[in-house]
Amino acid sequence: MKILMVCLGNICRSPMAEGVMKQVAEDHGLAHVFVDSCGFESYHLGDAPDKRAVKACKNHQIDISNQRQRLFKVSDFDIFDYIFVMDSNNYNDVRRMARNEQDMKKVDYLLNVVYPNSNKAVPDPYYGSDDGFENAFLLIEKACKQFAKEKLLVQQKKD
Ligand code: 4NP
């Protein structure tokens, strides 16, 4: 199973989501899960995640420092089974790139895993304090753990 995490900058929320989902998959012994992340803003192309995102993850024993920023591309619709966005701007950005309804069937808000159909956002912590990063981490972690329980473990039983 292939999962793509998407936000605007790909230096704060989606790198944290990539790191958390990988950790959750590893904790469950799920070797067949591939996770990546990307964004829509090229200011930080090729950069490592924001230091505050790295720190927030490190506080929870997750190392995301080796990740590098990349942009979303249309071929991601072909590669990934699930494309999770952090907020409505990301959703609209992805929708603009979609070729058809089939592409959009893969796309959902990450927090809809926990709060179905609510389209709640993982708030962008970029312009805020460290608290915002911890808050984003906890929301992301809750969703990833729930996703693992509902989808990854079920999928593993089928494999
Ligand atoms: P992210 O946060 O979408 O969670 O990675 C942002 C990071 C950088 C920018 C915007 C949002 N930026 O405009 O540089």
Residues whose N, C-alpha, C, O or C-beta is under 5 A from the ligand:
A	BS01	4NP	C7 L8 G9 N10 I11 C12 R13 S14 E41 Y43 D124 Y126
